[in-house]
Amino acid sequence: MASWSSPASTSRRSLANVTHENLGIVLQGDGVSEGIVLGTVARWDRHETLVEHVRLPESLVNAEVSRFHDSIARAEREIDELYVSLTAAAMGTTEGEHLGLLDAHKLMLRDPSIVNDTERYIREEHLNAEWALSMTLKRLESMFAAVKDPFFRERGQDIHHIGERLMQFLAQSGDEVPPSPLSQLPQGAVLFAHSLSPAEALAASRQKVAAFVIEAGSTSGHTAIIARSLGIPAVVGLQGATDVAGDGDRVIVDGFEGEIVVRPTQYEEILYGRRANRAKAVRRAVRQNRTLPAETPDGFSIVLKANLDFAAQAPHVDALGGQGVGLYRTEFLFLDRVRPPTEEEQTAAYVSVLEALRPHPVTIRTLDVGGDKLIRFSGPEHAGLRAIRYCLANEELFLVQLRALLRASRHGELRILVPFIAAPFEIREVRRLLAQASEQLAARGIKHAPNIPVGAMIEIPVAALSAEHLAKEVDFFSVGTNDLMQYTMAIARDTASPDYLTNPLQPGFLRLLHMITRAGHHAGIVTAICGELAGKPSFAPILIALGFNELSMTPESIPLVKEVIRRTPRSEAMALLQKFGNMSAEEAKDYLDSYMVEHFPDIVTPRFRGAPHYMR
């Protein structure tokens, strides 16, 4: 990785004279792991294995099934060896969370949807293992490709990675585990790839890569989790990045803002170098607030929590000053299964996260599938039903989850969050089923914690408009700003929309948020927010002014948001919000950017291009 030393002959004045015409190529993606580095590009392309199609005689079918299972065993052994080599490095640190992803990856090797279907193709249609596996993978990948939700798409990528590695084992004879193709990666390189499996990302980390630049992926994906855990700057969602950059090109990776600069000029290297050095100093200072409360100078307190997808992420929450989990998603337990997870499987998963966060509270969201979030065991009669609507139409499935949640409640402080609520009667139905689940457990002699709080996720406009009535039925609100913005502005997540339609400072959208907090305060219940806005430092003054009691975000966002809260009097935040009353959304955004630059000069600096840069 190159150093950030600046030539002595370069003055600040010379930087101001740079024009956009003589700059490097800038690509914008999603920053998923903080940090700024300058390095050289090393592109990696996973070569597809050619699949031979062979019809087998009956006499060879059993041997072919054994060959398929042998490839699984060798893949498991490869993961075990990688786990052992990484365990020592993680001992005694909070960075060992990434090892849990290897366990999940290993479990997927034995997933029935992969193993059973492939074996069925071999036995019933006499296909060779490679052909049978490719048939299975194509079916699974087409199913996940139809899903718009990035969390579910990421699971489809996991299956693709597992299938490709099994293909490589099938293509090689003997018991040897072939070396990872990433073992030859130059140390200190910036790795460009279309996608990475957990094992591949960890293998690359052993080569001490400087940063990850990934064309696919999401903020909740495995590469993002591993990069954050290991402190490797990363940007994902950069379609076409491997076409723009060539091996050996110099590149700047900005994991804060999710941008890269390919073949940067000397001026850009100096500018980003200053940011990198400043960010390190700010990060050290800000993280010292870990044990301090998130309280404004005039005494308004806000609880900061984390959004989690896996229990393995839990160590980061406390390390970064979080006070529990505001959103724990349960969909991953139901993904790509021929039958739903059992009560015991779900209980074990919920216990693991509750115990990891104890004594802090954990808000677990009930199943949010349906619509474009597909599960294999769902029948066509429920097509189009999502989240609580799907669960109420499948009471037995929902009761299993509720019993598992109740059983897990003895292992920590549990709160249950119900997604996609539209009307008060839905909450009453949930409470009825929760009481039924409790009676079923009592009949089996199983105890659980009493009086578990039940909350409504406010993510569709009708829920916001009827918040006053919903508040009488629940113990807390949690606002999902991503969906609420989408449905309020009538935009699609998977297509580009004009900036004004995605600007959360739209006056109408701010009024919706205010209606929710006002209803919550009037009813005396906690009003939280768990969407992307919660983790944006620039939006913290607005959320303070609106009166949110809790903010839930990615763990890495907590320190900086806390710093902004601790330095923003609520009276000042409310005056700022008041000024937006006569502004358009675009004017409000410009004003807010200027406010942040003026009031937080040590954290925020005007960027060379675009909006202000936030130093984490």
N, C-alpha and C positions, 0 to 999 in steps of 0.2 A: 504494500500500500504506500502511495506517495506521501511525502510529508506536506505540511501546509505552510512552509516558510514562504514569506512574501519577499519579492525582490526589493532591495532597498531603494532602487531608482523609481519605483512606482508610487505616485502620490495619490491622495484621495481625489484631487481634482481630475486626474486622468481617468478615474473610474466613471466619473459623471459624464465623460464625453463619449462613452461607448454607445453605439447604436445597435438596434436589434439585427441589422443586416450582417454584422460580423460576429455573431454569437454562435455558440454550439447549438446542437439540435436538442430541444427540450421535449420530453414526453411526460404526460401526466397520468398517474395511476392512483393507487391507494397506499398511503404510507402505513405499514402495519407494525414496524419496529423502529424505534427512534434512533437517530444518529445521522451524521453526515460523513461520508468518506469519499476520497478520491482514489481510484485504482484503475486497473486495466481489465478489459473484458475477457472472459473465458466463456464461450458459448458451449452449451451441452445439449445434445439432441438424443433422446432415447430412440434407438433404432428399432423399428417394428420387426418382429420375428416373422419370417415367411411361414405360413401355415400350410402344411401338406394335407391333402384330403385323401384319406384311405378308408375303404370299406373292409372291415376285418372279418375273417371267418370266425364261426362260433368258438372254435378251439382256442383262439387268441384273446377272447374278450376278458377273461379273468386276469390274464397277465397284463393287459392294457389298463385295467382298473388299478392294479397294483402299481404300475408305472406312474399313473396319475397321483396316487397317494404318496408315492416316494418323492415326487416333486414337491408336494406340500411339506413333507418332513424335512427336506433339504432347505426349503425356504424358512421353515421354523428355526432350523439350526443356524442359518445365517443371522436371523434376528437375535437369537440367543447370544451368539458370539459378539455381535455389535453391542448388545446390552451389557455384557460383561466388561467389554473394553471401555464403555462410557461410565459405568457405575462408580469406579474409583474417582473419576474426575468430578462427579457430582456429589460425592460424600461430604457431608457437613455444610452443604450450601442449600439455598432455596432454588437453585437452578436445576435440580433433579426432576422437576415436573415433566420435562420433555420425555423422560424415560417412560412415563405412563402411556404416551402415545404409541410407543413400540409394543406395549402389551395389547393395546386396542388393535393395532395393525396385525399382530400375530393372531388374535382371536378371529379376525376377518378371514384368515386363511381357511378356517374350518366352518365358515358361514354356510348354513345349509343351502342357501340360494346359489352358491357357487359349487359346493361339493356334490350335493344331491342331484342337481340338474345336469352337471357334467357327467356324473356316473350314469345317470339315466340314459343320456345320449349314447354312451359307450355300450351299455348293456342292451338297450332296446333297438337302437339303430345301427349298432356295430360300427360306430365311428371311431377313428383313432383319437387319442387323448387330446392332441392339439386342436383337431377339428371340433371335437365336442366342447372343449373349453372356449374356443372362439365363438361358438354358437351361444353359449351361456353368457359370455361377456357382451356380445352384441345386443342381446335382449335386455340385459340389465342397463347397459349404457344408453340405449334408446329410451328406456323408461326414465332415467334421471335427466337426460337431455331435454325432456319435455317439461321439467320442473323449473320454474323461474326463480324460486327462492335460492339464494347463494349458498346457504347452509346445506341444503339438500344436494345441490350441484357438486359441492365439495365431496360429499360421500360417494357420488358417482365417480369422481376422479380417483378416490381411494381404491375402488373396485377395479378400475382400469389399471392402476399401478400394480396391484396384486396380480392381476391376470397376466400382465406383461412379464413380471418376474417369474411366474410359474412357467410361462412359455419358454423362457430362457433356460430354466432347469430341465424342461422336457427335451430341449434341443441338445443337451449335453449328456453324454453317457457317464457312468461311474458315480461315485459317491462324493466327489469333491465339490465344495462350494465355490463357484467361480468368483473371482475378485470383483468388487464393485467397480463399475466403469468410472466412478468418481474418485477412485483412489489415485488416479494419475493427475488430478486437478492441481494446477500450480498454486502454491501457498500464497495467500494474500490476494488472490484474484477476486474480481466481482463476477459472481456466477450468474449468467443469463440462461434461462431455461423456460420451456413452455409450462412445465409443472414439475413438482417434486413430491415423491412419497415421503412419509416420515423417515423411513430408513435411508432414503437418498439424501434428504436434508441433513440428517445427523452424520452420514458418511462425509458429506461436503464440509460440515463443521469441523471434522477431525483434520481436514486439510487447511484449517484456519482461513476460510474464505473471509473476505472483507465485508461482503454484502451479498444479498440475494436480489435479483431482478427477475420476476416471474410474470409470464404473459397471462396465465390463468390465476385461479385462487381468489380468496376473499379474506376479509378481516378476521373471520372465525375459522379459517382453514388451518391445517396442520403446519404448513410452512410458516404461517404467521405466528402461531403459538410457539413453535420451536425457535424461530428467530428472536422473539421477545424474551423467551426463557434464557437464551444464550447471549443476549445482548448484541446480536448481529443486525445491523440496519437492513431493512427490507422494504421493497415496493412490489405490490402485486397488481394484477389487472392491467398490465401494460401490453395490450395486443400489438403484435408486430415489432416488439423490441428487438427480437433476435434477427430481424431483417434489416433494421436500421444500424445496429452496432456490429462491428467486425471483431474477430479475435485480436487482442492486442491494443484495441482502441482505448484511449483514456476516457474515463467516465466519472461523473460526480453522481452519487446516490444520496438523495435527501429523504430519509425515512420519516422526517417530521411532516413534510408537506406532500409526500408521495410523488415526487418528481425526480427525473434523472436528466443529466445534461451529457449528451454524447459528443465527444471531441470538443471539450470546452476550450474557450480562449484563456489566455493567461489572466485576464481581468476577472473572468468568472471563477477561476480557481482561487484567486485572492479573496473575492467576495464570499464564496462559500467557505473558504478556509477561516475567515473571520467568524462566520456564523458557527462553524464547528467548534472553534475554541471557546466562543462565548457560550454556546449551548452546554458544553461540559461544565463550565463554571456555574451557570445558572442551575443546571441539574443537581450539582452538589449542594448548592444553597437551598433550593426548593425542597429537596428530599429530607432536609433537616426538619421540615415541618410535619414529619410522619406522625408524631405522637401528639401534635397540637390539634385542637378542635377546628372544624370548618365553621367559623363564626365571624360575622362581619364586625367591624369596629364599633358599631352601635348595637351589638348584642343579638342579631338575628342568626340563629343556629340552623345549619343544614347537615344532614347525615349523608356521607358519601359512601356508596356501595359499589360493588362490581357486577358486571354481567359475565356469566360463565357458561361454557358449553360442556366442560369436562371437570371432574373433581381434581384432576392433576394440576389444574391452574390455581387451585386454592392457595398454595403458599405465597403467591405473588400478592394476594389481596392484603394480608396483614403487613407484609414487607413494605408496601407502598402507602400504608395509612388508611386502608379501607376498613369499614365497620360492618362487614357482612356482605351478603349477596342479594342484590335487588332483582336479579333475573337469572334463573337457572332453567335452561331449556331441556325438555324431556324427549324431544322428537327423535334424537339419535338412537334411543332404545328401540324404536319401532321401525327404523329404516330397513328396507329391503329384507324383510323376513316373510316367510311363508305363513307364519302364525304369530300372534302377538306375544310379547315377552310375558313370562309368568309373573305371578305376584312375588315370588321369591327373588327373581332376577331384578325386578324393579325395586323391591325393598333394599336389596344390597347396594344398588346404585345410589339411591337417595340417602342411605345411611352413610355412605362414603363421603359425600359432600357435606352432610350435616356435622359429622365428626371432625372433618378437616377444618371447618370454620368455627366450631364451638369455642367460646360462648356466644359468638355473634349470630344474629338471625340470618336465615337463608330463605329467600322467597323462591319457591319452585312453581313454575308455570305448568299447568296441566296440558295434556296433549293438544298441540296445534297442528293438525294435518287436515287434509281435504282440499278442495279446490285444485290448485296446481301442485300441492304437496302430497304426492302419491304414496300410498302404502299398499303392498301387494295383496294383503288379505281383505281389502275393502271391496265390497260388492258394488255393482253398477247402480243399485237402488239408492246409494248415498252419494252419487256423483254430484259435485257442486256444493256439498255441505262442508263447512270448515270449522275447525276448532270446537267451541262449545256446542255448536249446532250438530256437528258430527258426533260428539260424545253423547249428547242427549238422545240421539237416534240410535246409539249403540250402548245402551245402559250397562250391559254385562261387561263390556270392554272397559268402560269408564269406572265401574265399581272395582274392578281389579286394580286400577291405578289408585283409586281413592283408598282402598284397603292398604296398599303398599305405602302410601304417604302416611297414613295413620300409624302403621307399624313403625315406620322410620322416625316418627315424631318424638319418640323417647330418647333419641340420640342427639338431640340438639333443638334449637329454637326454630321451628318450622312456621312459615307462612305460605298459604296456598293462593296462587294467582290464577284467575280464570280468564282466558283470552277471548277476544272478539265478542264481548258482551254488547248486546243491543237493547235489552229490555230488562226491567227488574225481575220479571217472572223467571228468567233464566238463572239468576242467582238463587231464587227460592228453590228451584229444581235442584241446583247443585247442593244446597244445604239439605234437602230431603234425601238425596242419594248419599251424602256424607253421613247422615244419621243412620241410614240403612247399612252402610259399610261398617259403621261402628257397632251396630247390633250383630252383624255377621261375625265380627271379630270377637265380640263378647261371648257369643255362643261357642266359640272355639277356645275360650279362656285366654285370649290375647288382649293385653292392655295397651293403651296408647295415651299420649298427653291430652289433657282436656282443653277445650276452648281454643282450638287452633284458628288464628285469624284467617279470614277468607277475603280476598280482594278482587276487584274488577279491573281488567286491562282496558283502558279507554283508547281505542284505536280506530273507531269509525265515527263520523260526525254525529250520528243520531245519539250515540252514547254521551258525547260531550254536551249536546243540546239537552239531554235528559239527566245530566249529572246530579241535579238536585234530588231527583227521585231515586237514582241508583245509590246515592250516598246513604240513604236510609236502610239499605239492604246489606251493605258491606262494611268491612273493618278498615279498608284502605283503598285508595286509587293508585294505579300505576299507568302512566300515559306512554303509549307506544307512538312516539312522534313520527317514526318512519311511515307506518301505515296510515296514521291520521293525516299526514301531509298528502300522501298519495291519493287517498279517497276524497279529501277535501278539495284538492285542486284537479281531480279527475285526470291523473297522469298515470302512465304505466312505468313500473320499475325497470323493465328490461329494454326500454327505448329512450333515446335522448329527448329531453324536453327543454324548452326555452328556460333560461336562468330565472326569469321572473316567476315561473310556475313552481320552482323548487326552492324559492327563497322563503325561509321560515319567518321572515319579518313582514310578511304580508299582513296588513292590518286585520283582515278577517281571521287569519289563523291565530294571531296573538289574542284576539277576542275569545276564540274558542278555548285557548289555554287558560285565559283568565276566568272563564265560566267554570272550568273544572276546579281550579284551585279555590275559587270563591265558594262553590258548593261543598267542597271538602272541608274547608275551614268552618263553614256554617254548621256542618254536621259533626264537627270535632274529630274528624278522621285524618290520618296521614295522607298527603298527596305527593306521590313520587313521580319521577320521570325516568324511563329506562331506554329511550331512543337515542339516536346519535347526537342530538343536540346537547344532551347532558354532559358529554365529554368534550365539548368545544369550549375552550377558555373564553373566547370572545362572546359566547352566549351566556356565560355565568351571570353577568350583571342583570340580564333580562330575566333569567329564571329566579334570581334573588328578588327582583321587583315584583314578579308575578306571585311570589309566595310559596314556591315549592318547598316541601319539608325534607325531601330526600332526592338525591340524584344518583343514578346507577349508570356505570360506564365501563369501558375496558379498564383493567387495573392500572395500566400505564398512564392513563389520563388523570388519575386521582391527584397526584402531587401538584400539578400545575393549576388545575381547577380549584383546589384548596387554596393555593396562594392567591389567586384572583379574589376568591370569596373573602379571605382574611383581610384584604386591603381595599374592599369596596363597601362603604357604608350603604345600608339599605336605602336610606333617605336619598342618597346620590343616585342609586340605581333606579329608584322610582321616578326621580326627576328626569333621568335619561329616557326611560320608557315613555314618560309624558310627552317628551319632545317628538317622539315618533308619530304622535297622533295626526299631525298635518303633513306627514311625509309619505312618499311612495315607498314600496319595499326596496327599490334600488337606492333611493336617497337615504333610507334608514341604514342600509348596509354600509354605504360610504361613510356615514356619520359614525357608526359603531366602530368601523376600522380606525378612523381618526381618533376616536375616544381611547381605544386600546393603545394606540401608539403613544398618545400623549400621557396617559395615566400609568402605563406599564413599560417605560422605556428600557428597563433592564430585562424584560421578558419578551417584549415585542419590538421588532425593528421593521421599518419599511422595506419591502422586498424589491429586488432588482426588477422583477416583473410581477404583476398581479397584486393580490391582497397581502396584508402584513404577515410576517413569518413569526411563529410562536416558538420561543426557545423553551424546550422542555428540559 
